Structure formats: C-alpha cells, structure tokens
Amino acid sequence: MGTFLVSVGIGLATAAILSLSAVAFTLEYAVSRVANFAHGEFLTIGAYAAYTGQTFFHQNVAAAALIAAAAGLVAGLVLNAALIEQFRGRASITVFIATLGASLILQNLLVIVYGAASVSYTFAQGGLHHVGPFLWTTSDIEVILSALAVAGLIYLLLQRTRFGKAVRAVSQDRALAQVSGIPARRIVMQTWALAGAISGFAGFVLADTIGTFSPTLGFSFLLLTITATVAGGIGRPYATFGGALIVGLVIQIAGTYTNSSYELVFAFLLLVVLMLLRPNGFFVRSSTAAVRA
Amino acid sequence: MYWVSVITEAGIFAILALGLDMVWGWCGDFDLAFYGYLALGSYMTFVLAIGRPTPPVEYIIGWHLPVLVAIVLADVAVVALAAVIGAIALRNLRDIYFAVTTLGAVSALYLIVQTYTPLFDGFNGVYGLINPGQAALHLTYNGYRIVLLVVVLLILFLAYLLVQRLSRSPFGRMLRAVREDERAAAAYGRTVFSAKYRAYLFGAALAGLTGGLFAIFISAFNPSAWTPQELLVIYAAILVGGRGNPRGVIVGVFVVYTGFVELTRFLPSPASRPEFGPAMRQILIGLLIILMLRFRPEGIFRERPGVDREQAPGGRPGRLRARAAASAASAPAGPAASAPAGPAAKDGGTQ
C-alpha cells in the first residue's frame, strides 16, 4: 500500500507537469487546427532559457520560471508568425509535417548553442514532506500548486474575459469570428503567446523535476503530451487536465510495478487503446468519425 | 572509394524511399514508423547471420545462416511487425492520428531495443557482419565495395521496375483514388482498409530489405545508428523529388544525399564541437522540408496523372478494356449510354 501511494504521489506530480504542457498543446490546436510537433521545443527553449538565466539571478527560482515563460512566449509568437500563419488553409497533415521540420530546426539550434550533452540546474530540490498519504519534495509541491493555479487562471481567462470569449469563437469558426468583428489574427497570435508561455514554464518545471536535461527534453515529452491531450479530447482545454491526470497516474503506477524505463511504452499502449476506443477523449461519447479527415 | 560509399548509401535509402512513397505518396498516410522497419530488418539480419553471442554480449536467436537467407527471414519479421502496426493504425486512424500512432510505435520499439538488452544487446548493439562473401568471391576490400554498389543499384533498379509497374496497375490507381476521396472510392466498391494495408506491407517489405542491405553496408548496428527522426531525411528527399512519382523519388534521394554530403564537407567543423556538423545538417533538412511544402509541394517531378488508356491519344487499349469496348459496341443501350441523361434531367427540373 505504501509503494502504491508513493507512486500515486509521483503520478500526481507528473500529471501536473503534463497538464501544463497538454493544455498549451490543445490551445494551439483549438485556434489554429494544428497538431504542433514543435510544441516539445517550446518546453526545451523554456528549460534552457532558465538555465541561462539562473546564473544572472542568483538561483532565484521565481525569476528562472519567469524567464522560461518569457522565452516560451517569444517562441510561440515566432512559430505562429513564421510558420503556422504561412500555412493557413493547407491540409492539417501538411502543417503537421511543416512543424516537424520546425522541431528539427529548433532542436538542433539548441544543440549548436548549448551542446548535445546533458546539463542541470543548481536549484535546491528541498526536503521530503509527508502531505496526507503522499511523499513529495518541496519542488513537487510547487509544481502541483502552480499547475492548479494555471488551470484556474485559464478557466477564468477563457470563461470570464472578452479575450476568452474571442478565443472560443475563433476556435469554433475562424472565418465566422472574423466577420463578427473579432480580430481573429490577433486572437490567434495572443493564444500562441499564451500557449508558448505555459509551455516554457512547463519546460522549466519538467527539467527541474528530472534533474538533468538535453536538447531532446521536450521532444521526448511530446508523446506523453499528445497522449494526455487525446485522453482529454484534443482542442478541449478543461478536459485536458483530466486527461493529464489519467495519463500521469497510469504511466507512473504501471512504471512502479514493472520497470520505470518503459514509461513511454505504457504511454504508447494507452494512446493506442484511446485512439481505437475513445478517439474524442474520455469525456465525450465516442465516435470514430472525428478521427477521419 | 569515397564516392562509391556515398552512392551505395544513397542507393540503399532510395529503396527505402520507394517503399515509404507507396505509403505516403500513393496512399497519403504520413508514417513515422518506417525507420523502425529498417532498423528491425538490420538487427534481424545480424542475429540470424553472425552466430551465437559470447557473454557478456547477448542477443536473441544467434543463428549462422547465409546472409542472403538471413535478409529474407529478417524481412519476414519486419513484415510481421508492420502487419501488427498497420492493422492498428490503418483501420480507422487517418492524418495526424495515424502519424502520431506510428510515431508512438517506433518510439516504443526504440525504447525497448535500447533498454531490454537480451533482445539486441541494448546500447552496444550488434556487429560482426564484415563483408560477408568476400573470401568466397576472391575479392579485395575495394573490389567488394564496388560489387556491393553494383548489387545495391541492381536491386534498386529491380525495385523501381516493380514499383513503377504497380504504380500504373489498377492497384496503384485504386490507392490514389482512395487517397483523393476515401468515401467515393468506398462507394465504388473499393475496400479501403485492405488496399491501404497491402500497400503498407509492401512498403514495409522494401524497408526491411533496406535494413538487410544496410547491415552489410555498415557491418554494425546500435541505437546510436538510428533514431526515428532519421526518417525525415527520406521525407525531405521524397518532397524534393516529387511525391508519388517513383523516378522523382529516386532522383530526390540521390540529390539530397549527395548534396548534403557535399555541403557538410564544406561546413566548418571545429574539433571542440563535434556535434556542430550533424546539427547543421538536421537544420538544413528541416528548412528544406518547410520550404518545399510551402513553395513547391509537388516536388521537381510531378506525380504523373493516371492515364485512361482508352482515351489516351495513341495509347494501346488494355485487353480488358478492348473486350469491354467490343461488348459495349454490340449492345449500345448499355448503362454507359443512359448515364448522361441523369444530370441533364435534374438540371431541367431546377429550371
């Protein structure tokens, strides 16, 4: 029972990071109808920006997190302007392949700037705490709290602000939103900036939790992100948090009782089962029609 | 000798590209698992041909088969894996869902091969297939490499003839019909899944064969020799040459491979930064993919439109068509004659 609860605790921390990454991925999809393969690189860029920043800001975790988010924001803006908008109106698979190219470019730019070898932060991880039945480090707790905070902020932003209303309109029908007087182009741009900032922050948190990281950090997290997104139902921000929770718990618990290096294999199995049985996510009535072009 | 090696490698990858183009070019399914098929073909060729492992080295099977038999058996294993992945991914999933599923499959395969050492010795990989048959053929090292080049080009040529023939066959036309409009093709009585599935298995068989040739070419195989991302070079080559056009695909591979080999030779490569050259190469491939997709998605050589042999000027009518035409001539009131009346009557009704 003890082992089980510990793995549930770690699973919750994993789910928290996953939910940040997945909600950003799903926001990108919602406004641009693009499965962004370069999404993982937003995380990596955030992680490396914080790595560069930590020396300037004397190990201040909050400052590093802000730098990561800012770098991700810039990356989101640039990718949207330089690539996604250029491919507007093209088949979704074409844009997907283009983002694959972008992923290759960004990942290797990071290799050139920072080298291919792993690096690590020098922040203190903090001691272990017993919180109810779970065993968490200080940074685990910070991660979970920040994920909850981001979830709350996104809910308020999407439901209670004019911007949120516009995002929902654009994600349903961009052309219709445009003729109704919503500046669709700007809304899409701002959404990418928001998604980039969340991703950059998620990248910092992910790198800090893992300990060491390299330019493939985000790419290897992408499959988990996509699995969580599909579990929630792609393009549905709130359900994504539920999807991340399920995926985080499943891979962590399965990993604890078998071999933790096979995390990705479990993620893949989960993804396949989801795609075949529940292609629109756990929280909708299943229909295979949406999966077809 | 340097160029012999470059052209041999390009020739091997051209065979892979022909297989991949059947799946992406003809059927329109963007598959990311294909490099896994090459890898499995390569691994299996090794473990079937290099004999028992000596501890601490470990890998499965460890037979000592003649290398040609090993390649054939390895290819069977590859097709079996593709049959499983294809059965899952092709049935209902399309577009990005298909791409993501195949990416997941190849990532899982990569991880298992890397982590589970009893399979192919994990990170160390397998090795020891050094110029099989060199002694039997009484060849020098250089002579052997040239013979290998000739064999690769010969196999490429045979693969090209086969693919070209398939491309123009009813099967090839059916795949393209399915690609253009799956529902319409299904409505005309084409079984979509079975058509795509057969093309997928055929493509995977070419990829497995590539793996066997690759095993002979580089004589060692381990996880640092392949990552799923390597497949993007092949996609870039197909994009450059012309998706769906076998001749274009081969030209694309040779242009991209030799082009990049030449380019990377002139790149500055400081000894302190060994990763600079390969990273630069990947960046260029990424750029190439994006620019081709944006500005010339059809590539240098366009896909040749399907030719209706009956209507093609100067084209020979096929045997079946000739027979059909003959029977139509003897019975002029067939369904073909009455078909144009349908839409015309409808137009009349709306006016």
Interface residues (C-beta under 8 A of the other chain):
Chain A: A35 L83 Q86 F87 R90 S92 I93 T94 F96 I97 A98 L100 G101 A102 S103 L104 I105 Q107 N108 L109 V111 I112 G115 A116 L223 I226 T227 V230 N259 S261 Y262 L264 V265 A267 F268 L269 L271 V272 M275 L276 P279 T288 V291 R292 A293
Chain B: G28 F30 I88 R91 N92 L93 R94 D95 I96 Y97 A99 V100 T101 L103 G104 A105 S107 A108 L111 I112 T115 E182 Q229 L232 Y235 R273 E275 F276 A279 M280 Q282 I283 I285 G286 L287 L288 I289 I290 L293 R294 P297
